[in-house]
Amino acid sequence: MAKQLYNTSAAQERIVLVGIITPDETEAQEKEYLAELAFLVETAGGTCIHQFTQKVQRPDIRTYVGKGKLEEICEYVKAEEADIVVFDDELSPSQLRNIEFELKCRVMDRSSLILDIFAKRAQSAQAKTQVELAQCQYMLPRLKRLWTHLERQKGGIGMRGPGESQIETDKRIILQKITLLKEKLEIIDKQNETQRKNRNELIRVALVGYTNVGKSTIMNMLSKSEVFAENKLFATLDTTVRKVVIANLPFLLSDTVGFIRKLPHHLVECFKSTLSEVKEADILMQVVDISHPSYEEQINVVNETLKDLEVLDKPMIMVFNKVDAFYSEDGEMSIADFEKSWIGKTNTPAIFISALNKSNLESFRTLIYDKVKALHETRYPNQQFLY
């Protein structure tokens, strides 16, 4: 089930991207969305060769884009010998069938692309099981598209049976697989819960944020560990927990999977168990890439996900990372300039750092220390550390 759609050892597949601009979106927003989609393609191992956009009131119920635009895409795909066309939204099973029939090439949507990246990046048994479950749930309503070359099994004398089609057979197999995967996840969740109970009574701090904002780099910086960090989306899927000590004050720091806009609901549901570290956390540190042009929208995406997890009311520290990459019309900004800006004044408590260059690291450590110490003294008044 975890078969990869991209073979990175061979020549990179040539990808065409397609998006639409609805009245709820601006051209600049759609440009940003397609740039993120292109980054997803790069993360998966493909090469984006062209992008198509179309202004519409709503997606075409049959082919997502209009007939004329689809013909334009078809001509380009044939002329440039593109391998795959990727659409920026989740397509219905009928849309997938209709578009593939017209384009005569492989068609993917944003959800299947993200699922493929997750399958490629999953390392632990829990992450692999969650991805496989999400793939099964995604594939279930799309079986007809996979078996269009088959007809219903023939009947006749001595051959009349349940008359079960290949699609129905596969549907039953996948439903059984989904049940088994859910049972396996329940066992893994119980094991993880036992591990959490066995930990010392330490304050738990969880790193949360949009994907590729530098959470793993901050984890490595604070814990002096070697958590995998890369300038690609979803570099980290498995939750990592490390013990961190600041001025003789110990606490647990966890690095979690990054969020992204239009995250497939199958993955959101499946990864809720992985995000249990967020639910168990005492303090959340939301990491923000302040150099990203849409960092405010990314904050909203993260807050909406935290709201779904019912943890938005937890104490939170806003960590604005990558200040070294921030460019303003007024020129370079110092840490003091950031603190005096509306960003610093409207996000309290907040800290501005560069995890890569280790800028403002001591102030960052002091802020964490103060928050952890205050909570620790309140929760465990009889435990004393050498503060």
Protein Blocks (a to p, Z undefined) as FASTA:
>chain_A
ZZcfbdfkbccddddddddddfkbcfklmmmmmmmmmmmmmmnopacfbdcddddfbdcf
klopafklmmmmmmmmmmnopabdcdfbdcdfklmmmmmmmnopacddfklmmmmmmmmm
pmblmlmmmmmmmmmmmmmmmmmmmmmmbccddedehiacnhpafklmmmmmmmmmmmmm
mmmmmmmmmmmmmmmmmpccddddddeddehiopmmmmmmmnopacdcdddehkbfbdcd
ddddeehiacdddddddddehiafklmmmmmmmmmmmmmpmbdcddddfkbmklmmmmmm
mmmmmmmnopmmpccddddehklmpccfkbpadfklmmmmmklmmmccdddddfklopak
lmmmmmmmmmmmmmmmmmmmmbccdZZ
